[in-house]
Amino acid sequence: MAHPQPEEPAVPSEERQEKLFATFFAALYPAVRSAAYARTGDGQDAEDSAEEVFTAAWRTMAVVGLFLAVLAGCSGPSDAPSARVDPGIASGVGPLSGTPLSREQKDALADNVVTYDEYTSGYRRYVACMAASGYHIVEQGQENQVFRYAVPAAAVDAGVDDQCMDQQFWYINSMWQLSREDTSTQSEGYAKCLRAKGIEPAEHAADRYQQVVDAGLDPVKCAAG
């Protein structure tokens, strides 16, 4: 996942951006295209719509929120967020580096639900893993019960961040953030845009995202508030 880096621009390195984008593209493009085809009934329109979504995400690097909102909208009922996570969990390895998942992460994922305690424990294991390799996370508090932090650029460049993330935290983090999507700042941004157009926002973030798109609004600009 994208992490701001201390004492450097608060975006991942170019190499990390490309890796993150490739990971999400490979995992989610089929679902995004299928959902677009179900709406339009036209293969070319579906491809164009899917490409627009990924282009917008790349332009802003709003990877987590935007892609999880799209995944939520494409993959099932909005009252079961933890069921919409990358099926790669079953492979037992993380998507960034192919590092095997820790036993603790596997146990947390076993019931397909991540609690706040499990999320916090996974984050602490990730921080400890980084520290064990000589890299120290700069913690920046929480927003919407999601940890904000910065990662040393050297850890990203060395691949240690990918390995620790895969081993201890990637899927736990993905599931937890997806479950928090309805109360995220992006979801509130969608609601604000919709109300400005006289549209009553839906309850769930994925549905709000679809309302924004259907209204001809820019979801990236709306998510940014």
MISELUM-37540 format. One record per residue (C-alpha): residue in three letters; z, y, x. Coordinates in steps of 0.02 Angstrom, whole numbers, plus 50000, padded with zeros to 5 digits. Layout:
<sites>
ALAZYX/...
</sites>
This chain:
<sites>
MET500005000050000/ALA499725017850053/HIS501215025750141/PRO501395043650206/GLN501715044150392/PRO503075055050470/GLU502525069750577/GLU500705066150534/PRO499585069350383/ALA500335060950229/VAL498895048850207/PRO498515032050286/SER497405031050439/GLU495545029050404/GLU495605010650450/ARG497075007750332/GLN496215017350192/GLU494705006050207/LYS495774990350207/LEU496764995850055/PHE495215000649960/ALA494334984350003/THR495854974349947/PHE495944982649777/PHE494064982849753/ALA493914964149784/ALA495384960249670/LEU494984971749525/TYR493114975449516/PRO492694960349406/ALA494054964749280/VAL493564983149277/ARG491724979149254/SER492104966349117/ALA493164978849022/ALA491794991949036/TYR490494979448975/ALA491564975148825/ARG491554993548778/THR489724997548813/GLY488794981048792/ASP487644986748932/GLY487714979049106/GLN487114994349199/ASP488275006049105/ALA489704994249143/GLU489304994449329/ASP489155013349329/SER490835015149241/ALA491695003249362/GLU490965012349511/GLU491575029049444/VAL493355022249433/PHE493345015949612/THR492495031649677/ALA493845042449597/ALA495215031749672/TRP494435032549845/ARG494225051349833/THR496065054249798/MET496855038449870/ALA497845037449706/VAL497705018849732/VAL499275011749659/GLY499425021449497/LEU497585022249453/PHE497175004249493/LEU498724997349410/ALA498355007649255/VAL496585000449251/LEU497224982849284/ALA498484984649144/GLY497114990149026/CYS495974975849073/SER497124961049081/GLY498184958848928/PRO499454965948806/SER500414981048867/ASP502104973548825/ALA501974960748967/PRO501674970949125/SER502294958049248/ALA500954945749191/ARG499554957149252/VAL499814955549438/ASP498554949149565/PRO498384930249544/GLY498374929149734/ILE500254926649721/ALA499884908349695/SER499094907449867/GLY500774910749948/VAL500094924050067/GLY499984942950058/PRO498314951950036/LEU498444964150181/SER498684952650330/GLY498734934950261/THR500574933550311/PRO501514920150212/LEU502714926650081/SER504554925050122/ARG505594912750023/GLU506544927549949/GLN504954935649885/LYS504334919249812/ASP506004916749723/ALA505924934349651/LEU504174931049584/ALA504544913749515/ASP504914919549337/ASN503484932249337/VAL504744946349309/VAL505434958149442/THR507114966249409/TYR507714982349490/ASP508924972349597/GLU507514961049657/TYR506434976249692/THR507824984749790/SER508194968849889/GLY506354966749930/TYR506234984549991/ARG507774982450101/ARG507034966550177/TYR505424975950212/VAL506394990050297/ALA507374977250400/CYS505764968250449/MET505044984650513/ALA506644988650607/ALA506644971550689/SER504964976150767/GLY505604993050824/TYR504915003850684/HIS506045013950572/ILE505615019250395/VAL505975037250347/GLU506745035950174/GLN506365049950050/GLY507355045049897/GLN506705038149732/GLU505595044049591/ASN505505034449428/GLN506555020849513/VAL505225018749647/PHE505655021149830/ARG504745034949924/TYR504665033450112/ALA503615036750267/VAL503005024050395/PRO502705027450580/ALA500845028150617/ALA501095016250763/ALA501745002750645/VAL500205004650536/ASP499025004250684/ALA499894988950759/GLY499764979450595/VAL501654977350584/ASP501754987050421/ASP500474975550340/GLN501394959950399/CYS503114965750341/MET502404972050177/ASP501524955450143/GLN503004944950195/GLN504384953950101/PHE503764966649975/TRP501934967849924/TYR501944958049761/ILE503714962949714/ASN503234981149738/SER501614979049639/MET502474970749493/TRP503894983249488/GLN502764998449497/LEU501674991349360/SER503204989049250/ARG503655007449281/GLU501915013849244/ASP502325020249068/THR503635032249137/SER502665037349293/THR502135055149334/GLN500325049549312/SER500675043649136/GLU501505060249097/GLY499985068949170/TYR498855059349051/ALA499975064148905/LYS499935082448953/CYS498025082548960/LEU497905073748792/ARG499105085548705/ALA498135100448774/LYS496625093248682/GLY497615090548522/ILE497685071648547/GLU499315062348521/PRO499635051548676/ALA499825032848656/GLU501445024448706/HIS500825015248859/ALA500035022049018/ALA498525010549011/ASP498155016148833/ARG498375034348882/TYR497165031749026/GLN495885024948903/GLN496185039748786/VAL495865051648930/VAL494235042848974/ASP493665042148792/ALA494025060748774/GLY492875064648920/LEU494325070849028/ASP494505067749215/PRO495885054649237/VAL496135059049420/LYS496435077449381/CYS497545073049233/ALA498585060749336/ALA498855074249467/GLY499585085649333/
</sites>
